[in-house]
Amino acid sequence: MSRTGIVCTIGPRSLDDSKLLSMWKKGMTVARLNGSHNNLDWHSNAVKIIRDTLPELPILLDIPGRKIRTTQLQHEPEFKIGEQIILTTDITYKGKSKVPVNYESLHEFLKPNHIILADDGTLRFTVNKVEGRDIYCEANTEGKLKSAKGINVPFVPLNIPEVTPKDELMVEFACNINVDFIGLSFVESAAHITAFKNLIGSSSPRIVAKVENQGGLDKVNEIAREADAIMVDRGDLSVETSLFDVALFQKQIINAASKFGRPVIIATEMLHTMIENPFPTKAEVSDITNAVIDGCAATMLSGETAVGDYPQEAICLMNSVAHSSEEFVQKKLDLEAPNVGDTIPEVMGEAIKTLCRALPITKIVAITRSGFAARMIAVHMPTQPIIAVSDDASAARSFNLFPGTQGVYSNTPFPKENINHFGTTLEMLWRRDLLVDQDLVLATGVTYPHTGNRMNAVQINSISHLRASLNWDKNKS
């Protein structure tokens, strides 16, 4: 089993308890429901089946949000290059003469020569004219415009509100059926995420922010800071920005998310061939490999598991490719790992050196009976003063020989069965004015000591925060 998760979209081909169980055994780690397809009753029933079959499996519900789509059509028009097709914001039409879209104001923002893309950019139209609510287009590609397919108008501001009345209904529905994650489309700011968190009103469902356009790329750092997870929807991202740069944008988004420890899901056509074929293309295998090497937390299957002929085979293959890719990454990391020793104290000493150079640490406290921790820190010549505390008075005096070190005696013996002495030692130093509220302190020592076990713990604390949390008071004994 690979470390990389697999998000599987549940649809008619997979909504069955035996199929769900088999998909989970082969590597499914998240079940995804696409709120743009099927009705709420279907989704409610799907959640019940998933919960009954796999109660520990997290469920992600993608809500339509700001994404523009064609509505459910009774007639799905086919067209050739140069033929006319009429889009409309009048949703009473069903597709035969005009194709309705779900954004009621779309016609207000379009002008002749604007480009409209549909179905992840596979269909392209040029606007010829706009009359009332109708948008007259010329087909630049031949094809078929199907129900619930995405509509993109690159680089044209459409002024869609962050939270629509439909969003409010979908969020209420998501909370009622107890899904774990909500996927938000076309997130362009932290404020967008905050608005939905306020609407949810609790810590769950958590927010998966979908970065799908230039606005999202421009604010990717603040989005990553505020979201619970990120999804790279490469379909919309490629048509809203640049197809040629989408793989580079993927790396950029993952790098931004990693700064805040946010998991990233890579989506769109990862094994698209396996919707109808039992084997992938070499490019699809390379795509999964690249996503894992980039550092994604999960890869996603959409049509492959929702409507495809080989859902279990697709999961199994994706899992195998991810596992091989992870082995490559781990070997590379092992080769790049610095040679800092092979004992806990040696490695901890190097780690403390790095922490003290990278963070605004003001003082180092070594809680050490024999002085070992203080010696291992002092040898790295930190700029911060070292306060070495021992419950052995003679040892504490000897610590003053170490460079940059002040030895301090604690008359409270250090226990072996807990780590309470870390807090009491810091409080003692604060009471003696050796630590002050403005200090950010790195404390290190040994916990649960036994033969050969030394210097296995590090804490970083603000003294003012500790004082407030633990109710330190110099007027109390």
Protein Blocks (a to p, Z undefined) as FASTA:
>chain_A
ZZbdcdddddfklmcfklmmmmmmnopabdcddfkgccfklmmmmmmmmmmmmmmbccdd
ddfklaccddddfbdcdddehiacdddfbfkbgojmpccdfbfklmmmgcehiacdeehh
laccddfbdchjbccdddfbgcdddehiacddehiaehiafbdfklmmmmmmmmmnopab
dcdehiabfklmmmmmmmnopabdcdddddfbfklmmmmmmmmmmmmbdcddfklmmmmm
cfklmmmmmmmmmmmmmmnopacddeehklmmlmmpcbdcfklmmmmmmmmmnopabdcd
fklmmmmmblmlmmmmmmmmmmmmmmmmmmmmmmmpccebjbfklmmmmmmmmmmmmpcc
fbdcdddfkommmmmmmmnopabdcddddfbfklmmmmmmpghiacdddfbdcdfkbckl
mmmmmmmmmmnopacfklccdddddehiaehiahkbccdddfklmmmmnopafkbZZ
